[in-house]
Amino acid sequence: MEARFIKDLAIALIFICLFAFAVKDYTIYHKVDSIPSESKYSDISVNEELLEKIQTIESSIQDRKSFTFNVPTDPLRQDPVIKDKLDRLQEWENMVNNMVRVAATFINEDNERVAIIAHQGKSALYRVGDTIAGRRIDDIKNGTVYYTSGGVRSSMTVQPIPPKPADLEPSSDFTDYNY
C-alpha cells in the first residue's frame, strides 16, 4: 500500500506544480498585456522625419569618405578671387616656362653658329636647320635667331629671364623658406 500512496503523492505534486506554473504564466501574461503601446518617452524620442534626415546625412558622409578626387589641383584653389603669393609665383613660373627665349648665341669650336634656347623650362643647343616649337631655324647671327614659322620669317633676340615681381623676392633681412 505504501507504493500506492507514493504514486498518488507524486501525481498530486505534479498537478500542484502544473497549477503553480499556470498561475505564474497567467500573471506574467497580464503584466505584459498591461504595458502601453506608446512609451511615456515617445514625446522626446526621434520622430520618423528626423530619423530619415539623420540617415541621409550619414549616407552622405559615407559617400564622401569613399570618394576619390581625380583632379590634379586642389579643388579649393581653382580660380581664386584673391591671389596670394604662391599663386603669383606659380603664374610667373608658368610664364617663364612657356616662353621661347633665346638665352645666348655663339660660334662653337667647329665654327658652327649655335643658339641656346629656353623652352618649357629647359635650355638646349640649337643649330641652323633645327626646329623648336614649330619654328625652323634659318640663321643665327650675333644675338639674333632668324626662323620660319607657317611660311612667315621672323626673328628672336637674346632675352634675359623676366625678373620676379618685387613682392615675390625674399627680403634681405628675412629668408622666405616657403617659396
Secondary structure by P-SEA (a helix, b strand, c coil): caaaaaaaaaaaaaaaaaaaaaaaaaaaaaaaaacccccccccccccaaaaaaaaaaaaaaaaaaaccccccccccccccccccaaaaaaaaaaaaaacccccccccccccbbbbbcccccbbbbbccccccccccccccccccccccccccccccccccccccccccccccccccccc
